[in-house]
């Protein structure tokens, strides 16, 4: 699992690449939280286009990112979600609180 980020103005783009499973989710959330704490963006885009696999552990990463942003008034959107990831997030109801764009994206 690789986490990357890029700040464009007041918007933080976070990219996740590789396999987001039980083993990678904790470290991904730690790295995402560090980037959020460093930049404290009001708008954040979590780009999932680089994921090759995501299980239900990805839900915790998305919701953890959402909660961290909400704690200081920030907003989250998910972009580039592969079909399998979008399906998992939708089945969990995450798409009701976080906008999720399916398909090509990228940092």
Secondary structure, 3 states (H helix, E strand, C coil): CEEEEEEECCEEEEEEEEEECHHHHHHHHHHHHHHHHHHCCCEEEEEEEEEEEECCHHHHHHHHHHHHHHCCCCEEEEEEECHHHHHHHHHCCHHHCCEEEECCCCC
